[in-house]
Amino acid sequence: MKRPFAVVKLQQSVRIAWESHQEPMSGTHGQTVPVANGELGVMFLGHSSFLLQMQGANLLIDIVLLTHAHMDHLNRPTLRRVARATRRRTGRAPIVIVPQGVEDLVADLGFREIRSLKWWQCTEAAGIEITFTPAKHWGARMFSDTHRQFGGYVLADPAGHRVYHSGDTAYFDGFKEIGRRLHPQIALLPIGAYFPDTYRSVHTSPEEGLQAFVDVGADLMIPMHFGTFALGREPMEEPPIRLMDDAERRGIAGRVRILAEGETFVASPLVSAEDDSISLAAASGGEARRG
């Protein structure tokens, strides 16, 4: 008898979590770097998490903007610490933005406000326009809570910077629609957990992640969802190698930037007040800084 999809995925998640526990991740702590007015800072925190510095605001993706309820993306103890630390530092707790159906998982963690979005819905926070985008994945945290939505975000600031974080996703035609509607300049896209091939029903391979970047039409790709945990059966060092090999073959290697954990990519200010896009030269020539 064929096992239900949710059961299969939960069993895979439990096995991966156990294997990752047996081989814990290692890494270094990074410090935020100064970002000048009009610049955009993208700090890679590991796995699928980033700190974005946009227009004087700090936005944590898959900590305060949550893409889905899976335990490697929504960790309740970490979220509670984030809310508590922000309240100590600034005098008030942060807001949290979640897919519809995920509200109950963050309701008791100390956030001052919870906002939930469906695909293509928008909200505004700290002057940043945030649009929740479709993905090809799944959102259940356990067996029966298949009502929980999932997806990614496009963030746009008043200076014209636009960043797309896809969340966990397989390759699908929706990347083209996201590009047509929202025109992101920097795309944060997953490249790990693709082997065995059955995993590609919910995750992209490196080559598919690069095709998603082409479909979206962004200037720059920063890969994620690799190297921190043993997410699939492929060697942990393989995804970025395959990604860059394919980028070289396509002639777009200069538009892919792999960040180390704790490293920040800083995009230059916009070319002019009338130009609402980062030029390819500015995006490709942006500076990567270590904190």
WOSULTA-V641373 format. One record per residue. N is the residue number from 1. RES is the residue in one letter. PHI is phi as a letter, one per 20 degrees, with the letter a starting at -180 (* if undefined). PSI is psi as a letter, one per 20 degrees, with the letter a starting at -180 (999 if undefined). D_CENTER is the distance of its C-alpha to the mean C-alpha in Angstrom with 1 decimal. Layout:
BEGIN
N_RES_PHI_PSI_D_CENTER, N_RES_PHI_PSI_D_CENTER
END
This chain:
BEGIN
1_M_*_p_35.8, 2_K_f_p_32.3, 3_R_f_q_29.8, 4_P_g_q_27.6, 5_F_g_g_24.0, 6_A_f_h_22.7, 7_V_f_g_25.2, 8_V_g_g_24.2, 9_K_f_h_20.5, 10_L_f_g_21.4, 11_Q_f_g_23.8, 12_Q_f_g_21.4, 13_S_f_g_18.9, 14_V_f_g_21.9, 15_R_f_g_23.1, 16_I_f_g_19.8, 17_A_f_g_19.6, 18_W_f_g_23.3, 19_E_f_h_22.9, 20_S_f_h_20.1, 21_H_f_h_22.5, 22_Q_f_h_25.3, 23_E_c_m_23.4, 24_P_f_q_21.5, 25_M_f_q_18.9, 26_S_c_q_20.2, 27_G_a_r_18.7, 28_T_c_q_19.7, 29_H_f_p_19.0, 30_G_d_q_17.9, 31_Q_d_q_19.2, 32_T_f_q_17.8, 33_V_d_q_19.7, 34_P_f_p_21.6, 35_V_c_p_20.2, 36_A_f_r_23.0, 37_N_g_p_23.5, 38_G_n_i_21.9, 39_E_e_r_19.5, 40_L_c_p_15.7, 41_G_d_p_14.2, 42_V_c_o_10.8, 43_M_d_p_11.2, 44_F_e_p_9.5, 45_L_e_i_10.3, 46_G_o_q_10.1, 47_H_l_d_8.6, 48_S_c_j_4.9, 49_S_d_p_5.8, 50_F_c_q_6.7, 51_L_d_o_9.8, 52_L_d_p_10.5, 53_Q_d_o_14.3, 54_M_c_o_15.4, 55_Q_l_k_19.1, 56_G_n_i_19.9, 57_A_d_q_17.2, 58_N_d_p_14.7, 59_L_c_p_11.5, 60_L_d_p_9.4, 61_I_d_p_6.0, 62_D_m_k_6.7, 63_I_c_g_10.1, 64_V_d_h_11.5, 65_L_d_o_9.2, 66_L_d_p_8.9, 67_T_e_h_7.7, 68_H_a_r_10.7, 69_A_e_j_13.6, 70_H_f_q_13.5, 71_M_f_h_14.7, 72_D_e_j_12.3, 73_H_c_h_9.6, 74_L_c_n_12.4, 75_N_d_o_14.9, 76_R_f_g_17.8, 77_P_f_h_19.6, 78_T_f_g_16.8, 79_L_f_h_16.2, 80_R_f_g_19.9, 81_R_f_h_20.2, 82_V_f_g_17.6, 83_A_f_g_19.7, 84_R_f_g_22.9, 85_A_f_h_22.1, 86_T_f_g_21.0, 87_R_f_h_24.3, 88_R_f_g_26.3, 89_R_f_h_25.1, 90_T_d_i_25.1, 91_G_n_i_27.5, 92_R_b_q_25.2, 93_A_f_q_22.3, 94_P_f_r_18.9, 95_I_e_r_17.9, 96_V_c_p_15.2, 97_I_d_p_13.6, 98_V_c_q_13.2, 99_P_f_q_13.9, 100_Q_g_p_17.6, 101_G_n_i_19.3, 102_V_d_i_17.2, 103_E_g_g_19.3, 104_D_f_h_21.7, 105_L_f_i_19.3, 106_V_c_j_18.7, 107_A_f_h_22.1, 108_D_d_k_24.0, 109_L_d_i_21.6, 110_G_o_j_22.9, 111_F_f_q_20.7, 112_R_f_h_23.0, 113_E_b_q_21.4, 114_I_d_p_19.3, 115_R_d_p_18.2, 116_S_d_q_17.2, 117_L_c_q_16.3, 118_K_e_r_17.1, 119_W_g_p_15.8, 120_W_m_i_16.7, 121_Q_f_q_17.7, 122_C_c_q_17.2, 123_T_b_r_17.7, 124_E_c_p_18.3, 125_A_b_p_17.7, 126_A_l_k_19.2, 127_G_n_j_19.9, 128_I_d_p_16.4, 129_E_e_p_16.3, 130_I_c_p_13.3, 131_T_d_p_13.4, 132_F_e_p_12.0, 133_T_d_q_11.8, 134_P_f_r_13.1, 135_A_b_r_11.8, 136_K_d_n_14.1, 137_H_b_b_13.6, 138_W_b_q_15.4, 139_G_d_i_15.2, 140_A_f_p_18.3, 141_R_e_h_18.3, 142_M_c_b_21.9, 143_F_f_g_24.4, 144_S_d_i_25.4, 145_D_e_l_22.7, 146_T_f_j_21.5, 147_H_f_i_21.6, 148_R_f_p_18.1, 149_Q_e_r_15.7, 150_F_b_r_12.1, 151_G_r_b_9.8, 152_G_c_a_7.1, 153_Y_c_q_8.0, 154_V_d_p_10.0, 155_L_d_p_11.3, 156_A_c_p_14.8, 157_D_d_r_17.1, 158_P_f_h_20.9, 159_A_f_i_21.1, 160_G_o_i_19.5, 161_H_f_p_16.1, 162_R_c_p_13.5, 163_V_c_p_9.8, 164_Y_d_p_7.7, 165_H_d_o_4.1, 166_S_f_i_5.7, 167_G_m_a_4.9, 168_D_f_p_7.7, 169_T_a_q_10.4, 170_A_e_r_13.6, 171_Y_f_p_15.0, 172_F_b_r_16.7, 173_D_f_i_18.6, 174_G_f_h_16.2, 175_F_g_h_14.3, 176_K_f_g_17.7, 177_E_f_h_18.1, 178_I_g_g_14.8, 179_G_f_g_16.1, 180_R_f_h_19.5, 181_R_e_h_18.7, 182_L_d_i_16.2, 183_H_l_l_16.6, 184_P_f_q_13.4, 185_Q_e_h_14.4, 186_I_d_p_11.3, 187_A_d_p_8.8, 188_L_e_o_5.7, 189_L_c_q_6.8, 190_P_e_q_7.8, 191_I_c_j_11.4, 192_G_d_r_12.7, 193_A_m_l_14.8, 194_Y_d_i_16.9, 195_F_c_p_20.4, 196_P_f_r_22.6, 197_D_g_h_22.2, 198_T_f_h_22.1, 199_Y_f_h_18.5, 200_R_f_i_17.6, 201_S_f_i_18.4, 202_V_c_i_14.9, 203_H_c_q_13.1, 204_T_e_q_13.4, 205_S_f_r_15.6, 206_P_g_g_15.2, 207_E_f_h_17.6, 208_E_f_h_16.0, 209_G_f_h_12.6, 210_L_f_h_14.9, 211_Q_f_h_16.8, 212_A_f_g_13.8, 213_F_f_g_13.4, 214_V_f_g_17.2, 215_D_f_g_17.1, 216_V_f_h_14.8, 217_G_n_k_17.1, 218_A_f_r_14.9, 219_D_e_h_16.7, 220_L_c_p_14.2, 221_M_d_p_11.6, 222_I_d_o_9.6, 223_P_f_q_9.0, 224_M_b_a_7.0, 225_H_l_l_8.1, 226_F_a_q_11.6, 227_G_n_i_14.3, 228_T_e_g_13.8, 229_F_d_q_15.2, 230_A_f_n_17.6, 231_L_e_h_15.4, 232_G_c_a_18.0, 233_R_e_i_21.4, 234_E_f_q_20.7, 235_P_g_p_21.4, 236_M_f_h_18.6, 237_E_e_i_19.5, 238_E_f_g_19.7, 239_P_g_g_16.3, 240_P_f_h_16.2, 241_I_f_g_19.9, 242_R_f_h_19.8, 243_L_g_g_17.1, 244_M_f_h_19.3, 245_D_f_g_22.4, 246_D_f_h_21.3, 247_A_f_h_20.2, 248_E_f_g_23.7, 249_R_f_h_25.4, 250_R_e_i_23.9, 251_G_m_k_24.8, 252_I_c_k_21.3, 253_A_f_h_20.6, 254_G_f_i_20.9, 255_R_d_j_17.8, 256_V_d_p_15.5, 257_R_c_o_14.6, 258_I_e_p_13.8, 259_L_d_q_13.2, 260_A_f_q_14.9, 261_E_g_p_13.7, 262_G_n_i_14.9, 263_E_e_q_15.1, 264_T_d_p_14.4, 265_F_e_p_14.5, 266_V_d_o_16.7, 267_A_e_p_17.3, 268_S_f_r_20.9, 269_P_g_r_22.3, 270_L_f_q_23.0, 271_V_f_g_26.1, 272_S_b_r_28.1, 273_A_f_h_28.0, 274_E_e_i_28.8, 275_D_e_o_26.0, 276_D_e_k_22.7, 277_S_c_q_20.7, 278_I_f_p_20.0, 279_S_f_q_22.4, 280_L_g_h_21.5, 281_A_f_g_23.6, 282_A_f_g_21.9, 283_A_f_g_18.4, 284_S_f_h_19.7, 285_G_e_j_21.8, 286_G_f_q_19.4, 287_E_e_p_20.0, 288_A_e_p_18.0, 289_R_c_q_19.3, 290_R_e_p_19.6, 291_G_e_999_20.0
END
